[in-house]
Amino acid sequence: MKLSKNWDIQAQTQWRTEAGDIDAYLVELTTGRKWGKGFKTSTGLRRTWRHDDQGGLQGYQNIERWFLQNTYKHETGPLDWRHRVLYQHDRVINREKPAEQHLRWLTEATYRIKNWKADPSLGFEWFHHVDHPQRSGGAGWRIILGSEIKSGKNKTWKFDYLFDQNLIQGIPDSHSHILKLTLDLDL
């Protein structure tokens, strides 16, 4: 929903899978302000329900995330570019785990094909702990391959494949393959 020429509110829901089962479900509410040509600053809240079948304590983790991000978008020929720097603060509600802070950087290009509804995109994301670089879930990177389809005036469906590589010292070959289905709603 556009509150004014420069302010908007968006809602998002995602379903993620790693082994064929729904591994995580989330809802997110974001508000942002555009400034300058192609720049936007946003903040939001996310609630994630993640299935955990590893270790001694299993079941669903309930995770709250607050984030602040700056995004810059521009075009070069048929490519639409998006660059994002994001700070996030995660807190697991139903587990005794310390809050985690990450700094993430994303660059993504979408190739616009004339008269084609599902334009492909390719992205790279790097993330790192702000508070302690050796903590579980520390530094890592992702490659994202996806597509999106606009459905009506205010809905967008996105389908992404993510290859996620964790770079924590002492954990060999920690990577995952994630399929992600997202519904974005402009409120």
PASEBA-636919 format. One line per field, with one value per residue (C-alpha): y, z, x; residue in three letters. Coordinates in Angstrom, 2 decimals. Each point is the difference from the previous one (the first is absolute). Example, Ala and Ser with C-alpha at 12.3 -4.5 7.8 and 13.67 -1.06 7.14 Angstrom:
py	c(-4.50 | 3.44) .
pz	c(7.80 | -0.66) .
px	c(12.30 | 1.37) .
code	c(Ala | Ser) .
This chain:
py	c(0.00 | 3.39 | 2.34 | 2.90 | 0.52 | -1.21 | -2.22 | -3.56 | -3.09 | -3.61 | -3.41 | -3.23 | -3.67 | -2.76 | -3.77 | -1.65 | -3.60 | -1.79 | -3.68 | 0.04 | 0.88 | 3.55 | 0.93 | 3.59 | 2.33 | 3.75 | 3.21 | 3.46 | 3.58 | 2.77 | 3.75 | 2.10 | 3.42 | 0.77 | 2.78 | 1.12 | -1.90 | -3.76 | 0.15 | -1.34 | -0.46 | -2.59 | -1.56 | -3.00 | -2.86 | -3.69 | -3.04 | -3.40 | -3.48 | -2.32 | -3.79 | -1.24 | -3.76 | 0.24 | -0.30 | -0.68 | 2.57 | -0.51 | 1.47 | 3.45 | 3.03 | 3.28 | 2.79 | 3.76 | 2.26 | 3.76 | 1.45 | 3.26 | 0.11 | 2.36 | -0.97 | 1.49 | -0.98 | 0.91 | -1.30 | -0.82 | -1.10 | -3.00 | -0.52 | 1.38 | 0.15 | 0.02 | 0.55 | -0.29 | 0.46 | -1.41 | -0.09 | -2.64 | -0.89 | -3.54 | -1.38 | -3.59 | 0.26 | -3.59 | -1.00 | 1.15 | 1.47 | 3.42 | 2.58 | 0.10 | 3.02 | -0.28 | 2.41 | -1.14 | 1.25 | -1.05 | 0.71 | -1.36 | 0.41 | -0.74 | -0.49 | 1.60 | -1.93 | 1.79 | -1.46 | -2.54 | -0.16 | -2.04 | 1.91 | -1.91 | 1.48 | -0.92 | 1.30 | -0.29 | 0.67 | 0.19 | 0.04 | 0.25 | 0.25 | 3.52 | -0.99 | -3.07 | -1.42 | -3.55 | -0.52 | -2.67 | 1.20 | 2.37 | 1.11 | -1.48 | 0.66 | -0.92 | -0.26 | 0.67 | -1.01 | 0.95 | 1.48 | 2.05 | 0.39 | 2.96 | -1.12 | 2.89 | 3.52 | -0.66 | -3.63 | -1.51 | -3.70 | -0.85 | -3.37 | -0.27 | -2.66 | 0.90 | -1.68 | 0.94 | -0.46 | 0.52 | 1.11 | -0.63 | -1.11 | -3.60 | -1.13 | -1.73 | 0.12 | 1.65 | 0.82 | -0.39 | 0.16 | 2.02 | 0.35 | 3.11 | 1.05 | 3.61 | 2.03 | 3.79 | 2.20 | 3.79 | 0.99) .
pz	c(0.00 | -0.87 | 2.93 | -2.07 | -3.05 | 1.91 | 2.85 | -0.32 | 2.04 | -1.17 | 1.41 | -0.96 | 0.74 | -0.89 | 0.06 | -0.07 | -0.50 | 0.15 | -0.32 | -1.46 | 3.29 | 0.93 | 2.14 | 0.83 | -0.32 | 0.55 | -0.11 | -0.32 | 0.13 | -1.46 | -0.35 | -2.10 | -1.43 | -3.43 | -0.25 | -2.91 | -3.27 | 0.68 | 3.77 | 2.74 | 3.76 | 1.67 | 3.39 | 0.92 | 2.26 | -0.92 | 1.87 | -1.05 | 1.03 | -0.85 | 0.40 | 1.88 | -0.07 | 0.97 | 3.46 | 3.39 | -0.06 | -3.05 | -1.25 | -1.33 | 0.72 | 0.23 | -1.25 | 0.05 | -2.24 | -0.16 | -2.95 | -1.59 | -3.64 | -2.73 | -3.60 | -3.28 | -3.35 | -3.50 | -3.59 | -2.54 | -3.31 | 0.58 | 3.58 | 3.09 | 2.87 | 3.73 | 2.68 | 3.69 | 3.31 | 2.93 | 3.75 | 1.82 | 3.64 | 0.57 | 3.25 | 0.50 | 2.29 | 1.17 | 0.44 | 2.28 | -2.68 | -0.07 | -2.46 | -3.27 | -2.11 | -3.68 | -2.66 | -3.49 | -3.47 | -3.12 | -3.70 | -2.39 | -3.73 | -1.76 | -3.76 | -1.52 | -3.03 | -2.24 | 0.21 | 2.63 | 3.38 | 2.02 | -0.39 | 1.44 | 2.73 | 1.37 | 3.30 | 2.42 | 3.75 | 2.66 | 3.74 | 3.17 | 3.74 | 1.37 | 3.65 | -0.19 | -3.26 | 1.33 | 1.38 | -1.54 | -3.33 | -0.45 | -3.38 | -3.20 | -3.50 | -2.26 | -3.70 | -0.92 | -3.27 | -0.37 | -1.83 | 0.82 | -1.45 | 0.68 | 0.84 | -0.16 | 1.16 | 3.41 | 0.10 | -1.12 | 0.19 | 0.18 | -0.31 | 0.96 | 0.29 | 2.53 | 0.47 | 3.51 | 1.07 | 3.65 | 0.64 | 3.74 | 1.12 | 1.18 | -1.85 | -3.26 | -3.09 | 1.65 | -2.87 | -0.92 | -3.00 | 0.63 | -2.10 | 0.85 | -1.01 | 0.87 | -0.27 | 0.19 | 0.64 | -0.42 | 2.71) .
px	c(0.00 | 1.37 | -0.51 | 1.29 | 2.20 | 3.10 | -1.33 | -1.36 | -0.92 | 0.47 | -0.91 | 1.76 | -0.39 | 2.48 | 0.10 | 3.46 | 1.05 | 3.37 | -0.96 | -3.51 | -1.73 | -0.94 | 3.02 | -0.99 | -2.94 | 0.17 | -2.01 | 1.52 | -1.25 | 2.19 | -0.32 | 2.34 | 0.75 | 1.41 | 2.54 | 2.10 | -0.01 | -0.13 | 0.68 | -2.26 | 0.37 | -2.25 | -0.59 | -2.07 | -0.93 | 0.09 | -1.34 | 1.37 | -1.10 | 2.94 | -0.07 | 3.07 | 0.69 | 3.70 | 1.57 | -1.55 | -2.83 | -2.20 | -3.28 | -0.82 | 2.14 | -1.91 | 2.25 | -0.66 | 2.06 | 0.25 | 1.89 | 1.09 | 1.10 | 1.12 | -0.71 | 1.18 | -1.58 | 1.14 | -0.14 | 2.70 | -1.54 | -2.31 | 1.33 | -1.73 | 2.50 | -0.75 | 2.65 | -0.87 | 1.80 | -1.99 | 0.50 | -2.08 | -0.55 | -1.39 | -1.37 | -1.18 | -3.03 | -0.49 | 3.67 | 2.78 | 2.22 | 1.67 | -1.32 | 1.94 | 0.90 | 0.91 | 1.17 | -1.03 | 0.86 | -1.92 | 0.48 | -2.63 | -0.62 | -3.29 | 0.08 | -3.13 | -1.24 | -2.48 | -3.55 | 1.10 | -1.74 | 2.54 | 3.28 | 3.01 | 2.21 | 3.42 | 1.35 | 2.89 | -0.30 | 2.71 | -0.79 | 2.03 | -0.60 | 0.39 | 0.32 | 2.28 | 1.43 | 0.51 | -3.51 | -2.25 | -1.38 | 2.97 | 1.27 | -1.31 | -1.26 | -2.90 | -0.63 | -3.62 | -1.68 | -3.64 | -2.92 | -3.08 | -3.47 | -2.28 | -3.52 | -2.41 | 0.61 | 1.56 | 1.23 | 3.31 | 0.91 | 3.72 | 1.71 | 3.68 | 2.68 | 2.71 | 3.36 | 1.08 | 3.65 | 0.97 | 3.59 | 0.23 | 3.46 | 0.01 | -3.14 | 1.05 | -2.22 | -3.00 | -2.36 | -3.66 | -2.31 | -3.18 | -3.16 | -1.97 | -3.53 | -0.90 | -3.20 | 0.56 | -3.01 | 0.02 | -2.47) .
code	c(Met | Lys | Leu | Ser | Lys | Asn | Trp | Asp | Ile | Gln | Ala | Gln | Thr | Gln | Trp | Arg | Thr | Glu | Ala | Gly | Asp | Ile | Asp | Ala | Tyr | Leu | Val | Glu | Leu | Thr | Thr | Gly | Arg | Lys | Trp | Gly | Lys | Gly | Phe | Lys | Thr | Ser | Thr | Gly | Leu | Arg | Arg | Thr | Trp | Arg | His | Asp | Asp | Gln | Gly | Gly | Leu | Gln | Gly | Tyr | Gln | Asn | Ile | Glu | Arg | Trp | Phe | Leu | Gln | Asn | Thr | Tyr | Lys | His | Glu | Thr | Gly | Pro | Leu | Asp | Trp | Arg | His | Arg | Val | Leu | Tyr | Gln | His | Asp | Arg | Val | Ile | Asn | Arg | Glu | Lys | Pro | Ala | Glu | Gln | His | Leu | Arg | Trp | Leu | Thr | Glu | Ala | Thr | Tyr | Arg | Ile | Lys | Asn | Trp | Lys | Ala | Asp | Pro | Ser | Leu | Gly | Phe | Glu | Trp | Phe | His | His | Val | Asp | His | Pro | Gln | Arg | Ser | Gly | Gly | Ala | Gly | Trp | Arg | Ile | Ile | Leu | Gly | Ser | Glu | Ile | Lys | Ser | Gly | Lys | Asn | Lys | Thr | Trp | Lys | Phe | Asp | Tyr | Leu | Phe | Asp | Gln | Asn | Leu | Ile | Gln | Gly | Ile | Pro | Asp | Ser | His | Ser | His | Ile | Leu | Lys | Leu | Thr | Leu | Asp | Leu | Asp | Leu) .
